[in-house]
C-alpha cells in the first residue's frame, strides 16, 4: 500500500500498469504493485507521508433493543428515543462482506423517494446473471476487489456484485439500519421482531471483504462512501493489533470520513483479556467493545451422579428425556495407532477420532483451533449422539450455536467437573444452524456475537442522534454516547469482567451505551479536524506530513498538550507523591439554559479539584472551560499503578460523565 503524491515515480505508462487504485478525490494516495527497490526509492522521497504493505484485515437482533431500553414486549418504551426518531432518511454505510438484498430487513415498503443528497449507485457487473437489485431502503451497493485480487495465492472468486456470500455484512448492516421484521427467530429460539438501531434509515453496502479484507479495498470503500453522501459508516473489521495511524488504511480512511462530517463506528476486536488488546484506537472514530445482555439460550447437562451443569445451545435437536448415554473425552476417542493426534482429538478435529470408540456416546470436545460448530459436525460424522463443548479457558464467553446434533457449550469450570467425573467413574453417563457444507439447514436469521455485532448497534444509535441533531459533529455525537454511558448492569450492580471481577475503564471504556439518554446528553465535548491534526502533531507528525495526509497546508502549533485534548475522558500519566498535574476541558451546552455542578468520584490515592465547580449556561451552543487538578497523596499504593475515577457534571436531569484514569509511581 502506498500513500503519497501520484507523480513521484517513473513514467505515466509504468504508473498506470502498477497502480490499481488511485485515491484522489478525498484521500491523497494510491495502491500499487511494486518491486522492492521501487518501493524503497519511493519511501525515501520527502513528500511521502507513509508507505505500507497491503495488510489483510479480518471481520470482527430481536432482544438487544429491548435490553437497551428502546422497546418493551408491547411496543416502544415510554422514554424511548424511537418515539423521537427512527433514523428517517439518515444514510448508513457499511464496509463489510456485502449484503443479501432480498432480506426482509431491507424491504422498502412504505418508504418515500431516495434522499437527494445520495450520489451512489447499485453496482452490478455487466453480464452478471445475478438479479441484484437495490431499492428505496437499500439505496446503494458497491464492491471493491482489486486489492484482494492483487494478493498472491488468492481463492478463485467471481467479482461481479456486492452480494454477501458470508452473511457477516448482511447481519451488521441490518443491525445498524434494518427495517422491522416480525417473527424473526433461529430454529424457534429468540422469537420476536428484529430491527436495526435506526430502523427507518436508508442503507448502503460497500463490499470490501472476500476471504479477508484487503486494506487497499477498505480505503477504496471509504473514498466511495465519502463521495456517495453517507452520514454514518459502520466498520466491523480490523487487524490483529493496533498500528501507527499513517500505516493503517482504516485510520487514514476514517480520518477523511470524519473530515467530511461522517461519523465512523469501528469494532474494537475480539482479543483479550490481556494488555492493550483493542484495535481501531483512532480518537476520531467511535470504537466499540462487546458486552452480554439479559437473554440466555440455556441448555443443561445431567450426569449419572445427578449433578446438573448449565450450558448454552441453539440446537433444535434433543436427546430423549431420562435416557442416559455413555460419555467419552475427545482424547480417549483417538485412534490407538495415532497417539500423536491427541491434541487434535481433544479438540475433535477431522480425522482424529475413531468411530468405533465414539458411536452411541456423548463426545466431550475442547474449544479452540477449529470452529465450534465444526466440532459438532465431526462428532456427528463419527457416530456421537451428542456433544459437550468444553470452553477450555475461563475467560472465554459461552456461546449458543445452532449445532447439527444435540450439544451444549459449558463454561471451563463445568468442563473440568465433567472431565473429572468421566475419569473417576467406570461407566460415566450423561443426557441432555451453521455454515458447514454438510449442514443442509437454511435459515433466514442467525445469532452472532462479538464486537462485529456491537459495532452496528452503536452505528444505529449514531443514526438516531444524527437525525435528531443534524448539526452535531462526529465528536459531539461520540461525546453524547460516552458521557451518558453507564458502568452498572441492568440490575444496578457494577459491571463485571470476564473473570467476574469488578470491571474498570480498561474493560468497558466509558461504559455501556444508553440510547435514550444519548439523544439528550445536556453537554458535549466537541472536537474538529484542527483538534485532530493538533493531536497528530503531539504524536510527532510534522507539518509537511500532515499537509500531504490532510491534503491542505497545516502548521503544527508551537506547543500543544496532549493532556488537554478535548476528549470525553481524562487520562493522566505517571504522577509521583506530592506532585500535581492540571488539565483543561471545554464543554458545550446542547440543552436548555441552566447550571451544572461538578461531582467527583476521586481515583484512590488522589486528591482531585475542579475549577470552577459550577458552570452556568444562558443559551444553547455556549461553551465553558474548566480545569481539573490531580495531586498524588502519600501512603501505600496498589501494585496495579492505575487508579480510576469519574467527573460528573449534573443539573439534576442530566449527568455528564467523564471517566478518569491516572497512572502513578513512587
SEKOLLUM-589507 format. One record per residue (C-alpha): residue in three letters; x, y, z. Coordinates in steps of 0.001 Angstrom, whole numbers, padded with zeros to 6 digits, always signed. Example, Ala and Ser with C-alpha at 12.3 -4.5 7.8 and 13.67 -1.06 7.14 Angstrom:
% residues 2
ALA+012300-004500+007800
SER+013670-001060+007140
***
This chain:
% residues 666
UNK+000000+000000+000000
UNK+001411+003391-000986
UNK+000089+006657+000381
UNK+001706+009607-001400
UNK+001693+012056-004298
UNK+000929+010268-007569
UNK+003628+011996-009613
UNK+006683+010620-007853
UNK+007819+007510-009675
UNK+008575+006636-013278
UNK+006631+007204-016456
UNK+002913+007606-016821
UNK+002647+004245-018573
UNK+004595+002453-015877
UNK+002492+004085-013194
UNK-000730+003083-014956
UNK+000436-000513-015084
UNK+001416-000618-011414
UNK-001433+001330-009850
UNK-004725-000463-009262
UNK-006374+002193-007030
UNK-005978+005964-007154
UNK-007369+007692-004077
UNK-007552+011220-005443
UNK-010981+012564-004508
UNK-010610+012792-000748
UNK-007601+010658+000173
UNK-004244+011618-001341
UNK-002695+008293-002281
UNK-002794+005130-004344
UNK-002343+001373-004152
UNK+000134-000278-006486
UNK+002120-003428-007154
UNK+005821-002523-006947
UNK+009174-004206-006868
UNK+011049-003883-003588
UNK+013637-001477-004996
UNK+010898+000731-006441
UNK+009081+000822-003128
UNK+012309+001628-001283
UNK+013049+004514-003621
UNK+009573+005978-003222
UNK+009671+005614+000560
UNK+012748+007861+000700
UNK+011017+010736-001071
UNK+010448+013606+001403
UNK+006883+014072+000110
UNK+005869+010577+001164
UNK+003848+010532+004378
UNK+003782+006769+004709
UNK+004127+003579+002766
UNK+002907+000226+003986
UNK+002136-003246+002740
UNK-001402-004124+001768
UNK-002384-005876+005001
UNK-005360-008170+005254
UNK-007920-007372+007960
UNK-010343-009837+009468
UNK-014049-009458+010155
UNK-014593-008501+013852
UNK-031173-008655+016917
UNK-034653-009491+018473
UNK-033749-008749+022142
UNK-030916-006205+022282
UNK-033009-003073+021614
UNK-035306-004139+024449
UNK-032260-004575+026683
UNK-031067-001081+025704
UNK-034403+000451+026684
UNK-035768+001367+023256
UNK-038685-001056+023330
UNK-040685-003338+025587
UNK-042580-006520+024874
UNK-045627-004459+023897
UNK-044042-001608+021940
UNK-041776+001378+022391
UNK-040685+002170+025955
UNK-042165+005348+027485
UNK-038865+007247+027250
UNK-037702+005536+024058
UNK-035601+007547+021631
UNK-037568+005732+018914
UNK-040561+007913+019855
UNK-038494+010902+018730
UNK-036892+009382+015642
UNK-036409+006113+013792
UNK-033443+007471+011857
UNK-035574+008625+008931
UNK-033507+009386+005818
UNK-030163+009081+007582
UNK-027841+007117+005290
UNK-025814+004372+006974
UNK-022981+002817+005001
UNK-021349-000492+005891
UNK-017851-001661+004939
UNK-018092-005436+005148
UNK-018818-008585+003102
UNK-021651-007004+001136
UNK-025377-007543+001519
UNK-028154-010035+000719
UNK-030644-007610-000858
UNK-033608-009984-000648
UNK-033510-009965+003162
UNK-036746-008636+004679
UNK-034614-006253+006731
UNK-034129-004254+003532
UNK-037750-004074+002412
UNK-038649-000569+001213
UNK-042385-000888+001755
UNK-043728+002488+002847
UNK-040550+004388+002007
UNK-040595+007638+000068
UNK-038124+008856-002552
UNK-034399+008384-002025
UNK-032830+011479-000391
UNK-031472+013942-002958
UNK-028104+014081-001204
UNK-027418+010465-002228
UNK-024887+010231-005071
UNK-024206+006485-005066
UNK-025207+003640-007371
UNK-026245-000002-007265
UNK-023212-001605-008904
UNK-023530-004881-010788
UNK-021008-006166-013318
UNK-022071-006163-016950
UNK-023426-009540-017962
UNK-023866-010700-014378
UNK-026839-013119-014319
UNK-027362-012438-010605
UNK-030529-010393-010115
UNK-029066-007989-007574
UNK-031358-005021-007016
UNK-031354-002025-004736
UNK-034484-000141-003677
UNK-035616+002830-001595
UNK-034295+001187+001587
UNK-031097-000406+000308
UNK-030204+002579-001831
UNK-026719+001604-002938
UNK-024156-001166-003187
UNK-020588-001232-004479
UNK-017818-003793-004425
UNK-014020-003473-004314
UNK-011735-006371-005066
UNK-008527-005180-006743
UNK-006526-005179-003509
UNK-007637-008695-002663
UNK-007087-009838-006244
UNK-003521-008467-006170
UNK-002566-010714-003257
UNK-000619-013879-004113
UNK-002493-017162-003968
UNK-005992-015757-003577
UNK-009002-018022-003873
UNK-010924-018318-007135
UNK-013591-015673-006599
UNK-016045-014136-009039
UNK-016090-010370-008623
UNK-019400-009230-010077
UNK-021621-007759-007361
UNK-021859-006723-003727
UNK-023853-009849-002861
UNK-022970-011213+000565
UNK-021993-014882+000414
UNK-020747-014876+004007
UNK-023620-013364+005977
UNK-021484-011093+008118
UNK-022206-007919+006170
UNK-025938-008580+005952
UNK-026041-009127+009707
UNK-024107-005964+010554
UNK-025953-003715+008095
UNK-029368-004929+009249
UNK-028315-004421+012885
UNK-027428-000807+012169
UNK-030318+000171+009913
UNK-032524-002818+009146
UNK-036293-002430+008934
UNK-038696-004011+011417
UNK-039153-007742+010692
UNK-041767-009572+012761
UNK-041434-013244+013646
UNK-037649-013405+013438
UNK-036181-016458+015179
UNK-033421-019034+014929
UNK-034804-022554+014806
UNK-037627-021356+017059
UNK-035344-019645+019577
UNK-035394-015907+020348
UNK-038644-015239+018536
UNK-039519-011560+018185
UNK-039312-008514+015945
UNK-035839-007843+014584
UNK-034697-004393+013529
UNK-031740-002088+013345
UNK-030990+000763+015698
UNK-032179+003233+013059
UNK-034952+001122+011513
UNK-036097+003788+009047
UNK-032638+004816+007859
UNK-031503+004258+004285
UNK-028583+001855+003965
UNK-025724+001222+001548
UNK-023327-001712+001321
UNK-019645-001488+000400
UNK-018225-004952-000138
UNK-014534-004770+000786
UNK-014188-008265+002257
UNK-013882-011501+000355
UNK-011710-014165+002006
UNK-010434-011466+004339
UNK-010465-007723+003853
UNK-007720-006056+001821
UNK-006533-002708+003148
UNK-006442-001281-000371
UNK-010090-002245-000870
UNK-011035-000775+002513
UNK-009516+002577+001537
UNK-011372+002459-001773
UNK-014588+001766+000119
UNK-014035+004752+002380
UNK-013419+007072-000552
UNK-016538+005848-002358
UNK-018712+006225+000741
UNK-017500+009779+001306
UNK-018398+010729-002248
UNK-021753+008955-002142
UNK-023012+011031+000769
UNK-023372+008635+003689
UNK-023960+010084+007168
UNK-022647+007151+009196
UNK-020150+004395+008456
UNK-020164+001098+010322
UNK-016885-000826+010047
UNK-016785-004217+011791
UNK-013274-005251+010822
UNK-009668-004679+011805
UNK-006183-006083+012213
UNK-004763-008268+014939
UNK-003333-005312+016844
UNK-003274-001523+016781
UNK-000773+000040+014371
UNK+000636+003502+013752
UNK-002062+005724+012222
UNK-000284+006587+008969
UNK+000338+002874+008372
UNK-003329+001959+008619
UNK-005760+002206+005754
UNK-008617+002226+008228
UNK-007077+005113+010176
UNK-006494+007130+007020
UNK-009895+006394+005515
UNK-011780+007127+008730
UNK-009936+010432+009222
UNK-011044+011667+005815
UNK-014588+010491+006511
UNK-014621+012489+009757
UNK-013187+015485+007890
UNK-016283+015236+005676
UNK-018627+015137+008694
UNK-019253+011384+008549
UNK-019332+009591+011894
UNK-017309+006373+011755
UNK-018016+003495+014137
UNK-015492+000658+014371
UNK-015216-002627+016240
UNK-012588-002954+018951
UNK-011690-006548+018089
UNK-012349-009779+019971
UNK-008946-010266+021606
UNK-008271-010242+025323
UNK-008329-010142+028161
UNK-004682-009088+028090
UNK-002715-005872+027883
UNK-003701-003491+025066
UNK-005951-005862+023053
UNK-008056-003147+021403
UNK-007634-002321+017718
UNK-009019+000672+015803
UNK-007986+003150+018509
UNK-008185+006364+016476
UNK-009587+009199+018628
UNK-011759+010382+015717
UNK-013722+007111+015480
UNK-016135+005518+017941
UNK-014515+002232+018960
UNK-016935-000355+020323
UNK-016424-003298+022667
UNK-018934-006095+023260
UNK-020969-006953+026331
UNK-023541-009531+027317
UNK-027298-008951+027502
UNK-030072-010445+029603
UNK-031001-013242+027214
UNK-029667-016740+027576
UNK-030203-019795+025362
UNK-029758-022219+028242
UNK-029201-025941+027899
UNK-028269-028426+030604
UNK-026034-031451+031082
UNK-027233-034014+033635
UNK-024638-036554+034723
UNK-025193-040050+036068
UNK-024345-038785+039560
UNK-027347-036398+039320
UNK-025146-033320+039012
UNK-026574-030721+036595
UNK-024481-028136+034748
UNK-025829-025209+032775
UNK-024596-024551+029253
UNK-025811-022841+026083
UNK-027049-024086+022719
UNK-029283-023253+019781
UNK-029550-026826+018573
UNK-033181-027721+017925
UNK-032296-031376+018494
UNK-032626-033018+021908
UNK-031818-036408+023340
UNK-034744-038476+024687
UNK-035665-037411+028234
UNK-034473-039561+031127
UNK-032239-041635+028880
UNK-028544-041569+029721
UNK-025692-042124+027283
UNK-022035-043013+027855
UNK-019553-040122+027892
UNK-016157-040076+026213
UNK-013438-037441+026130
UNK-012051-036493+022749
UNK-008570-037523+023893
UNK-009863-041028+024708
UNK-011545-041304+021314
UNK-008413-041014+019182
UNK-007142-043840+017020
UNK-004889-046185+019028
UNK-002177-046067+016362
UNK-002272-042260+016077
UNK-001375-041087+019576
UNK+000444-038141+018023
UNK-003005-036769+017192
UNK-004010-036405+020841
UNK-004195-032590+020662
UNK-006377-032836+017562
UNK-008577-035476+019186
UNK-009049-033357+022314
UNK-010460-030648+020034
UNK-012364-033125+017827
UNK-010586-032192+014628
UNK-011398-034034+011429
UNK-009602-037360+011020
UNK-008511-037693+014632
UNK-011457-039629+016123
UNK-012117-043390+015994
UNK-015803-044029+015101
UNK-015675-047392+016898
UNK-014962-045628+020190
UNK-017422-042778+019722
UNK-020528-044413+018260
UNK-023578-044083+020505
UNK-021824-041845+023036
UNK-021748-038186+024017
UNK-018398-036755+022954
UNK-016626-034075+025024
UNK-014588-031674+022868
UNK-012300-028827+023868
UNK-012879-025400+022339
UNK-010200-023961+020093
UNK-008348-024289+016752
UNK-011433-025235+014706
UNK-014888-023653+014567
UNK-017231-024588+017420
UNK-019927-025853+015076
UNK-017403-027882+013087
UNK-016626-029906+016193
UNK-020276-030935+016254
UNK-020101-031860+012584
UNK-017100-034110+013242
UNK-018788-035634+016298
UNK-021859-036456+014222
UNK-019754-037979+011445
UNK-018094-040463+013800
UNK-021405-041519+015359
UNK-021738-039430+018505
UNK-025308-038958+019720
UNK-024424-035620+021290
UNK-021578-033296+022161
UNK-020429-031298+025175
UNK-018194-028394+024187
UNK-015756-027522+026989
UNK-014762-023844+026975
UNK-011113-024748+027814
UNK-010432-021271+029243
UNK-012410-019481+031963
UNK-012037-016152+030152
UNK-013859-017246+027001
UNK-017533-016488+026504
UNK-020008-019378+026446
UNK-021851-019143+023130
UNK-025113-020663+021932
UNK-024578-022151+018464
UNK-027029-023949+016129
UNK-025241-027302+016268
UNK-026100-030178+013933
UNK-026606-032614+016812
UNK-027749-032304+020443
UNK-024982-030221+022005
UNK-024216-027943+024930
UNK-021399-025408+025357
UNK-020318-025277+029015
UNK-018001-022997+030968
UNK-014491-024193+031712
UNK-015240-024880+035384
UNK-018112-027190+034405
UNK-015993-028805+031717
UNK-013384-029660+034337
UNK-016020-031187+036618
UNK-017429-033259+033752
UNK-013905-034383+032833
UNK-013174-035400+036422
UNK-016458-037328+036543
UNK-015520-039248+033395
UNK-012061-040127+034682
UNK-013277-041113+038168
UNK-016289-043155+037053
UNK-016048-046543+035398
UNK-019266-046006+033457
UNK-019779-042274+033043
UNK-023197-041230+031732
UNK-024945-038017+030687
UNK-028076-036746+028972
UNK-029056-033544+027758
UNK-027594-023869+012301
UNK-024079-023460+010866
UNK-022259-022670+007593
UNK-020796-026153+007362
UNK-021143-027776+003905
UNK-022584-030933+005462
UNK-025339-028962+007196
UNK-028275-028658+004803
UNK-030378-026441+007086
UNK-031072-022969+005719
UNK-032494-020256+007957
UNK-033224-016544+007285
UNK-031840-015356+010630
UNK-028764-016314+012622
UNK-027293-015445+016012
UNK-023936-013693+016277
UNK-021888-012000+018966
UNK-018642-010108+019467
UNK-017568-006600+018550
UNK-018595-007115+014919
UNK-022174-007094+016149
UNK-021845-004482+018898
UNK-020352-002011+016402
UNK-023509-001696+014229
UNK-025641-001324+017366
UNK-023745+001882+018069
UNK-023872+002870+014386
UNK-027654+002568+014601
UNK-027661+004795+017685
UNK-025491+007310+015837
UNK-028146+007396+013121
UNK-030803+008297+015697
UNK-028676+011078+017180
UNK-027778+012410+013728
UNK-031428+012551+012668
UNK-032370+014479+015824
UNK-029292+016730+015787
UNK-028160+017089+012154
UNK-025799+019953+013034
UNK-023773+017932+015548
UNK-020211+016977+014664
UNK-018978+013365+014814
UNK-017108+014305+018015
UNK-020255+015712+019633
UNK-022138+012513+018778
UNK-019315+010429+020221
UNK-019293+012546+023372
UNK-023060+012140+023797
UNK-022713+008358+023688
UNK-019706+008217+026007
UNK-020823+010715+028658
UNK-024260+009112+029089
UNK-022925+005549+029299
UNK-023359+003532+032488
UNK-020966+001334+034435
UNK-023851-000552+036057
UNK-025732-003598+034802
UNK-029470-003603+034122
UNK-029830-004872+037704
UNK-027966-001873+039097
UNK-024751-003597+040167
UNK-021235-002928+038919
UNK-020295-004365+035534
UNK-018011-007384+035962
UNK-015214-008537+033678
UNK-014980-011993+032100
UNK-013394-013365+035288
UNK-016292-011944+037358
UNK-014116-009292+038975
UNK-015234-005670+039101
UNK-014516-004174+035691
UNK-012641-000919+035065
UNK-012455+001518+032129
UNK-009809-000816+030711
UNK-012643-003329+030186
UNK-015727-001209+029495
UNK-014262+002098+028268
UNK-016779+004823+029063
UNK-019395+002192+029912
UNK-022489+000580+028412
UNK-024463+002701+025960
UNK-027837+004156+026968
UNK-029599+005286+023760
UNK-032463+007126+025448
UNK-030005+009329+027334
UNK-027513+009732+024491
UNK-030032+011586+022308
UNK-030270+014269+025030
UNK-026882+014469+026810
UNK-027115+018063+028050
UNK-023436+018872+027447
UNK-020852+017602+024955
UNK-017110+017742+024488
UNK-016606+018860+020894
UNK-013637+018466+018547
UNK-012949+019404+014934
UNK-010400+018491+012275
UNK-007925+021068+013607
UNK-008042+019410+017021
UNK-007284+016030+015477
UNK-004410+017499+013465
UNK-003006+019020+016655
UNK-003342+015614+018262
UNK-001254+014163+015432
UNK+001270+016979+015906
UNK+001627+015893+019522
UNK+002416+012407+018208
UNK+005444+013921+016399
UNK+003978+014078+012903
UNK+005355+017074+011029
UNK+003507+019868+009254
UNK+004810+018579+005910
UNK+003466+015101+006618
UNK+000109+016497+007662
UNK-000101+018605+004508
UNK+000097+015501+002338
UNK-002074+013456+004691
UNK-004794+016096+005030
UNK-004477+017496+001512
UNK-004198+021071+002767
UNK-001377+023119+004330
UNK-001220+022809+008090
UNK+001241+024230+010605
UNK+001610+022466+013923
UNK+001275+024746+016967
UNK+004473+025538+018851
UNK+003054+023933+021959
UNK+000152+021541+022404
UNK-000510+019433+025480
UNK-001972+016046+024693
UNK-003475+016031+028206
UNK-005648+018992+027138
UNK-007019+017254+024041
UNK-010755+017898+024446
UNK-011699+014233+024679
UNK-014668+012985+026784
UNK-012320+011107+029108
UNK-009249+012140+031091
UNK-006008+010152+031222
UNK-003100+011309+033386
UNK+000386+009784+033056
UNK+002790+008982+035894
UNK+002315+011316+038860
UNK+004627+010903+041864
UNK+003686+011524+045504
UNK+003267+015224+046186
UNK+003145+016128+042509
UNK+000186+017840+040846
UNK-000953+017993+037247
UNK-003793+020008+035728
UNK-005792+019530+032547
UNK-008375+021741+030891
UNK-011532+020846+029025
UNK-014118+022874+027124
UNK-017719+021721+027271
UNK-020645+022871+025109
UNK-024269+023242+026153
UNK-026621+021402+023782
UNK-029647+021623+026062
UNK-031598+024239+027967
UNK-030038+027141+029898
UNK-029057+026350+033470
UNK-026184+025448+035730
UNK-024195+022266+036194
UNK-022407+021272+039401
UNK-019259+019133+039431
UNK-019309+015807+041265
UNK-016024+013958+041711
UNK-015537+010252+042261
UNK-011874+010510+043202
UNK-009407+007894+041976
UNK-007873+006137+045008
UNK-004651+007811+046234
UNK-005505+011120+044538
UNK-006951+014472+045505
UNK-008979+015959+042643
UNK-010211+019545+042417
UNK-012339+021178+039716
UNK-012311+024892+038992
UNK-014885+026320+038640
UNK-017163+023874+040428
UNK-020288+025362+038857
UNK-020812+026018+035134
UNK-023623+028382+034128
UNK-025117+028421+030633
UNK-027518+031041+029268
UNK-028117+029583+025800
UNK-027640+026543+023601
UNK-024223+026347+021953
UNK-022489+028236+024761
UNK-019051+026926+025750
UNK-017399+026862+029176
UNK-013831+025943+030108
UNK-012831+024247+033355
UNK-009646+022898+034939
UNK-009158+019604+036768
UNK-006130+019243+039075
UNK-004781+015904+040315
UNK-002480+015608+043329
UNK-000921+012314+044400
UNK-001474+011623+048111
UNK+001163+009991+050285
UNK+000722+006429+051525
UNK+000841+002859+050306
UNK-000228+002180+046746
UNK-001699-000717+044849
UNK+000603-002774+042686
UNK-001582-002034+039669
UNK-000356+001577+039495
UNK-003597+002522+037776
UNK-006318+004435+039545
UNK-009807+005093+038206
UNK-012409+007725+038961
UNK-015045+009896+037323
UNK-016033+013531+036893
UNK-019771+014145+036562
UNK-021432+017428+035630
UNK-025072+017387+036711
UNK-028012+019779+036565
UNK-030465+017408+038238
UNK-031710+015990+034933
UNK-028510+015269+033048
UNK-025423+013506+034364
UNK-022473+014096+032036
UNK-019843+011526+032999
UNK-016136+011685+032169
UNK-014010+008609+033007
UNK-010670+009287+034707
UNK-007585+007076+034553
UNK-004397+008012+036396
UNK-001043+006263+036149
UNK+001296+006771+039083
UNK+004607+005672+040557
UNK+006526+006041+043816
***
